[in-house]
Amino acid sequence: MTPNFTKSSGSYLSRQCRGYFKKSNSIWSLLFLLLIFAAGCKKDNFKAVQGVCPVVTTDPLDKAVDVALAKVITVTFNTSMDASTINKTTFTIQQGAIPITGTIAPTANAAVYTFTPDAPLSPFVLYTGTITTGALDKFHTALVSNFVWTFTTIPQVTVTANPVAGGVTAGGGTFAQGSVTTVTATPNTGYTFTNWTVNGVVVSTSSSYQATLAGNVALVANFAVVTPGKFAVVLSSNPVAGGKTTGSGAYNAGSDVTVTATPNAGYTFVNWTDGGVAASVSPAYTFPLNANRTLVANFKVITGSQLAVVLSSNPIAGGTTTGSGSYDAGTSVTVTANPRAGYTFVNWTNNGVIASTSPAYTFILSSNTTLVANFTNVAILAPPLFKSIFGAFGGSAGVTNQGINTVINNGGIGTTGVATLITGFHDGLTGDVYTETPLNVGLVSGGIDAAPPFPGTATKAA
């Protein structure tokens, strides 16, 4: 008889095997004699024994990914095997053409065998395993052909400091391919963090760097010595996966320094703290540097039922913003933009589209919203000691008045920017008012040119 065999999911049936049969060579005449003497003879209870071809399953499975580097490789047969035939010749693991050395051992189950590598496997490498036809079961039945499978190990992130004395790093390890990981760099006293590099290429200037794994990556945290006469600004994120920061480094004493915090997906910015004390609620925080500063950008997770408002300033030194955070859907949210000295607010934009020209912008939150507060440099006119000048040309930067009762006599103001870039004045010829306040009142007797095609701009400025 010929036995029937089937192939099951996740296993390999090498071939149909020829069983072992015991056949009687008796002829019909002998059968007749047996019938005659049956009463006086012992019955023959012999049963035919049929061999079974070995079926192989493996751990890790064929085409498996993200396999642990310390993995003990296991093969399981569907029948008990002759242990003497499961050896380094019939059970092999290779990296390309290079054989991996290890220990092959049987288990309490005669159908299960293990391969323990002598050293951990290398990260993000394709390995090939083979069971050859030399592996035999207890009946010495063999596979008709070699069983071959492959698997890929998990990627690894390594982090190092440059120089080694500059600081400490954290976050390295093995991570599933395509996953997101965060590494951190903390400078030692006398150093500041500069950037993260991969093969010499800068990938981030944030001490907390979040990256998506695409194979092995070797990150270097670069630090710089704080030279005499300068102070250090040290930044970090809390939690480390909450977002990134920019602005760390060494600066001259008395410098105005701006640091920024940008939340990662799923987080919102809360505030900056220094020694646990709140320093600013603006993601872009500017301060005069008179001592070493260690600032923490605090973030919080957005709950599943809430939406995020993410704010930033453009340029970063242009001003501060308030109102970022997480809110319930349908909430009326107000965000504010506060320009720094020498800048004026222009507008709020959402993905490059103007959302509002008001520094205090209120809207109903229906989706995650990312807003940019845009500022521009201005020509600062008439300090308090000067009450009269002859004219000014602001170009695209505009012109603003920072004094009371400033008068431009016998001349005018010109700008190639939009009308909102002229502030604190009224036109002596037309009476038009350009955002005057009680502290910023200015008269332009010669008129204001602040709209295309800007007739007489150069003449009036002169």
C-alpha positions in Angstrom: 0.0 0.0 0.0 1.1 3.6 -0.5 0.5 6.0 2.4 -1.1 9.4 1.9 0.6 12.5 3.3 -0.6 16.2 3.5 1.2 19.5 3.9 0.1 21.6 6.9 0.4 25.4 7.4 3.8 26.5 8.7 5.5 23.1 8.1 7.3 21.4 5.4 6.7 17.8 4.3 9.8 16.7 2.6 8.4 13.8 0.6 6.2 10.8 0.6 8.1 8.0 2.1 8.0 4.3 1.4 6.8 2.5 4.5 8.1 -0.7 5.9 5.9 -3.7 5.3 6.1 -7.3 6.3 4.5 -9.5 3.6 3.6 -13.1 4.0 5.1 -15.3 1.2 2.7 -18.0 2.0 0.7 -19.4 -0.8 -2.9 -20.4 -0.8 -2.1 -24.0 -0.1 -0.3 -23.0 3.2 -3.4 -20.9 4.1 -5.5 -24.0 3.6 -3.2 -26.0 5.9 -3.3 -23.2 8.5 -7.1 -23.4 8.4 -6.9 -27.1 9.0 -4.6 -26.8 12.0 -5.9 -23.5 13.3 -7.2 -25.0 16.5 -3.8 -26.2 17.4 -1.7 -23.1 16.3 -1.0 -19.8 18.0 -2.4 -16.8 16.1 0.1 -14.4 14.4 -0.7 -10.8 15.7 2.0 -9.0 13.7 1.0 -5.6 12.4 2.6 -3.7 9.5 4.7 -0.6 10.6 4.5 2.4 8.3 7.3 5.1 8.3 6.4 8.8 8.5 8.4 11.5 6.7 9.7 14.2 9.1 7.8 17.5 9.0 9.8 20.6 10.2 8.5 23.8 12.0 10.9 26.5 13.3 11.1 29.3 15.8 11.7 31.9 14.5 9.4 31.2 11.6 10.4 31.6 8.0 10.6 35.3 7.0 10.3 36.4 10.6 11.6 40.0 11.5 12.7 41.8 14.6 14.1 38.5 16.0 15.9 39.0 19.4 19.7 39.0 19.3 19.9 36.5 22.1 17.4 34.2 20.4 17.7 30.4 21.0 16.6 28.8 17.6 14.3 25.9 17.8 13.3 23.2 15.2 10.4 20.9 15.8 9.7 17.7 13.9 6.4 15.8 13.7 8.0 12.6 14.8 10.7 11.5 17.2 14.2 11.9 15.6 17.4 10.0 15.9 19.4 12.4 18.1 22.7 11.3 16.6 21.7 12.6 13.2 20.8 16.2 14.5 24.2 17.8 14.6 26.3 20.7 13.3 26.3 19.1 9.8 22.6 18.6 9.5 21.4 21.7 11.5 23.1 25.0 10.5 22.6 28.7 10.8 24.5 31.1 8.5 24.9 34.8 7.9 25.4 34.9 4.2 28.2 32.4 3.6 29.5 32.6 7.1 28.5 29.8 9.4 27.3 30.7 13.0 28.9 28.6 15.7 26.7 27.3 18.4 25.5 24.4 20.5 22.9 21.9 19.2 21.0 20.1 21.9 18.0 17.7 22.2 15.1 18.5 24.6 12.9 16.3 26.7 10.7 16.0 23.6 12.6 13.7 21.1 11.0 15.7 18.3 12.4 19.1 19.4 16.0 20.4 19.1 17.7 23.8 19.8 20.5 25.8 18.5 22.1 28.3 20.9 24.6 30.6 19.2 28.0 31.0 20.9 27.6 34.9 20.7 24.5 37.1 20.3 23.3 37.5 16.8 24.1 40.8 15.0 21.4 43.5 14.7 19.3 43.9 11.6 20.9 41.0 9.7 19.4 38.3 7.5 20.1 34.8 8.7 19.5 31.4 6.9 18.8 28.2 8.7 19.0 24.7 7.1 18.0 21.2 8.1 19.5 18.7 5.7 18.4 15.3 4.5 20.9 13.8 6.9 18.5 14.4 9.8 16.7 11.0 10.2 13.8 9.9 12.3 13.8 6.8 14.6 13.0 4.7 11.6 15.8 6.4 9.7 13.4 8.1 7.3 14.8 11.3 5.8 13.6 14.5 4.2 13.7 14.3 0.4 15.4 17.7 0.2 16.9 20.3 2.6 14.5 22.5 4.6 15.7 26.1 4.4 14.2 29.2 6.1 15.3 32.8 6.8 14.8 35.4 9.5 16.0 39.0 10.2 17.1 40.2 13.6 15.9 43.4 15.3 17.6 46.8 14.5 19.8 48.5 17.1 20.3 52.2 18.1 23.7 53.1 19.6 24.4 56.4 21.3 27.8 57.8 22.1 29.1 61.2 23.4 31.7 63.4 21.7 33.9 64.1 23.6 33.3 61.4 26.1 33.7 63.9 29.0 31.2 66.2 27.4 28.0 64.5 28.7 25.9 61.4 29.0 23.5 59.8 26.6 20.5 57.6 27.0 17.9 55.8 24.9 20.0 53.3 22.9 19.0 49.7 22.5 17.1 47.4 20.1 13.7 48.5 18.7 11.3 47.0 16.2 11.8 48.1 12.6 9.6 51.2 11.9 9.1 52.0 15.5 9.7 55.4 17.1 12.4 55.9 19.7 13.7 58.8 21.7 17.3 59.4 22.7 18.6 62.1 25.1 21.8 63.9 25.7 22.7 65.7 28.9 25.9 67.8 29.1 28.2 67.6 32.0 29.3 70.8 34.0 31.3 73.0 31.8 29.8 71.7 28.5 26.8 72.4 26.4 24.9 70.2 24.0 25.4 71.0 20.3 23.7 68.4 18.1 23.1 64.8 17.2 24.9 63.5 14.1 24.8 60.3 12.1 28.0 59.7 10.1 28.9 63.3 10.6 25.6 64.7 9.3 23.5 66.7 11.7 20.1 65.1 12.3 18.8 67.2 15.2 19.8 70.1 17.5 17.4 69.0 20.2 18.8 67.2 23.2 15.7 65.0 23.1 15.7 63.5 19.6 12.9 61.3 18.4 13.5 59.1 15.3 11.7 56.4 13.3 13.8 53.3 13.0 14.9 52.3 9.5 17.6 49.8 10.2 20.6 50.2 12.5 21.6 53.8 13.5 24.7 55.1 15.3 24.0 58.4 16.9 26.6 60.8 18.3 25.8 63.5 20.8 28.2 66.4 20.3 29.1 68.7 23.2 31.1 71.9 23.3 33.2 73.4 26.1 31.8 76.6 27.7 34.6 79.2 27.3 35.3 81.9 29.9 33.0 84.9 29.7 30.0 82.8 28.5 27.1 81.2 30.2 25.5 77.8 29.3 21.9 77.2 28.4 20.9 73.6 29.0 17.6 72.3 27.8 15.6 69.1 28.2 12.2 67.7 27.6 9.7 66.2 30.2 8.8 63.6 29.3 11.6 62.9 26.9 9.2 61.7 24.2 7.0 64.8 24.6 8.8 67.1 22.2 12.0 68.7 21.1 13.8 71.8 22.1 16.2 74.3 20.4 18.4 77.0 21.7 20.9 75.2 24.0 24.5 76.3 23.8 27.0 78.8 25.2 26.3 82.6 24.9 28.0 85.8 25.9 26.9 87.3 29.2 24.0 89.7 28.8 22.8 88.1 25.5 19.2 87.8 24.7 18.6 84.1 24.2 15.5 82.5 22.7 14.7 78.8 23.3 11.8 77.0 21.6 9.8 73.9 22.5 7.9 71.9 19.8 5.6 69.0 20.9 5.8 65.6 19.2 2.6 64.1 17.9 0.2 63.2 20.7 1.6 65.8 23.1 1.1 69.5 23.8 3.4 72.1 25.3 2.7 73.2 28.9 5.5 75.5 30.1 9.2 76.1 30.7 10.5 75.6 34.2 13.8 76.4 35.8 14.6 74.5 38.9 10.9 73.5 39.1 9.7 77.1 38.9 7.6 78.2 35.9 9.6 80.5 33.7 7.3 80.9 30.7 4.2 79.5 29.1 5.3 80.5 25.6 6.9 77.8 23.4 9.3 80.5 22.2 10.9 81.9 25.4 13.3 84.9 25.3 15.4 86.0 28.2 18.6 88.0 29.0 21.3 85.5 30.0 23.1 86.6 33.1 23.9 83.2 34.6 23.9 79.5 33.6 20.3 78.4 32.9 18.9 74.9 33.0 15.4 74.9 31.5 12.9 72.0 31.1 10.2 72.1 28.4 7.2 70.4 29.9 4.7 68.5 27.7 1.5 66.5 28.4 -0.2 63.7 26.6 -3.3 64.6 24.6 -6.2 62.4 25.9 -8.3 60.5 23.3 -11.2 62.9 23.7 -9.2 66.1 23.3 -7.7 68.2 20.4 -4.3 70.0 20.3 -3.4 73.6 19.7 0.3 73.9 18.8 1.8 77.4 18.5 5.1 78.7 17.2 6.7 82.1 16.4 8.2 83.2 13.0 10.9 84.3 13.4 11.6 82.6 16.7 13.0 85.9 18.2 10.0 87.9 16.9 7.8 87.4 19.9 6.0 85.0 22.3 2.7 83.2 22.1 0.2 81.9 24.7 -2.8 79.5 24.4 -1.1 76.2 23.3 -2.5 73.1 24.9 -5.2 70.4 24.7 -8.9 71.3 24.8 -12.2 69.5 24.4 -13.7 69.6 20.9 -16.0 72.6 20.4 -14.1 74.8 23.0 -13.7 78.5 22.2 -9.9 79.0 22.3 -8.0 82.3 22.4 -4.4 82.4 21.4 -2.3 85.6 21.7 0.9 86.8 20.1 3.2 89.3 21.8 5.9 90.9 19.7 9.3 91.7 21.1 10.8 95.2 21.0 11.8 95.8 17.4 9.1 93.6 15.9 5.5 93.9 15.1 2.8 91.3 14.8 1.7 90.5 11.2 -0.8 87.6 11.3 -1.6 84.1 12.4 -1.2 81.4 9.7 -2.4 77.8 9.6 -0.5 75.7 7.0 0.5 78.9 5.3 -3.0 80.3 5.1 -3.8 83.5 7.0 -6.2 82.7 9.9 -6.3 86.1 11.6 -4.6 89.5 11.6 -5.5 90.0 15.3 -2.8 89.3 17.9 -5.6 87.9 20.1 -7.3 85.3 17.9 -10.4 83.4 19.1 -11.8 80.4 17.3 -13.9 77.2 17.9 -11.6 74.2 18.1 -12.9 71.4 15.8 -9.6 69.7 14.9 -6.0 69.6 15.9 -4.7 73.1 15.0 -1.1 74.3 14.3 -0.8 78.1 14.2 2.2 80.3 13.5 2.5 83.8 14.8 4.3 85.8 12.2 6.3 88.9 13.2 8.4 91.4 11.2 11.3 93.7 12.0 10.3 97.4 12.1 12.2 100.7 11.8 12.0 102.2 15.3 11.4 105.9 15.2 11.6 108.8 17.6 12.8 107.7 21.0 11.3 109.8 23.8 14.0 112.5 23.6 13.3 113.2 19.9 10.0 114.8 19.0 10.6 115.7 15.3 12.2 114.0 12.3 11.9 114.7 8.6 10.8 111.4 7.1 11.4 107.7 6.9 11.4 104.8 4.4 10.6 101.5 6.0 10.9 99.3 2.9 9.3 95.8 3.4 10.0 96.0 7.2 7.6 98.8 7.8 7.8 101.7 10.2 6.5 102.0 13.8 6.3 104.9 16.3 7.4 104.3 19.9 6.9 107.7 21.3 4.1 110.2 22.2 3.3 113.1 19.9 6.1 112.2 17.4 5.8 114.6 14.4 7.3 114.0 11.0 7.5 117.6 9.5 7.8 118.5 5.8 8.1 114.9 4.8 6.3 111.5 4.8 6.6 107.8 5.4 7.0 105.2 2.8 7.0 101.4 2.8 6.9 98.7 0.3 5.2 96.4 2.8 1.5 96.2 3.7 -0.3 99.0 5.4 -0.3 97.1 8.7 3.5 97.5 8.9 3.0 101.2 9.7 1.8 101.7 13.3 1.5 104.5 15.7 0.9 107.3 13.2 -1.9 109.2 11.5 -1.8 110.8 8.1 -1.7 114.6 8.2 -3.1 114.9 4.7 -5.9 112.3 4.7 -6.6 111.8 8.4 -6.1 108.0 8.0 -5.0 106.4 11.3 -2.4 103.6 11.4 -2.9 101.7 14.8 -2.3 104.6 17.2 -2.4 104.0 20.9 -2.3 106.5 23.8 1.4 105.9 24.1 2.2 105.8 20.4 0.8 108.9 18.7 2.5 110.3 15.6 1.7 112.8 13.0 3.0 112.5 9.4 2.4 116.0 8.0 3.6 115.0 4.5 1.4 112.0 4.2 1.8 108.2 4.3 2.3 105.9 1.3 1.5 102.4 2.4 -0.4 100.8 -0.4 0.6 99.6 -3.9 1.8 101.1 -6.2 3.4 103.2 -3.5 3.5 106.5 -5.4 6.1 109.0 -4.2 7.6 106.6 -1.6 11.2 107.4 -2.3 10.5 111.1 -2.6 8.6 111.4 0.6 11.2 109.3 2.5 13.9 111.5 1.2 
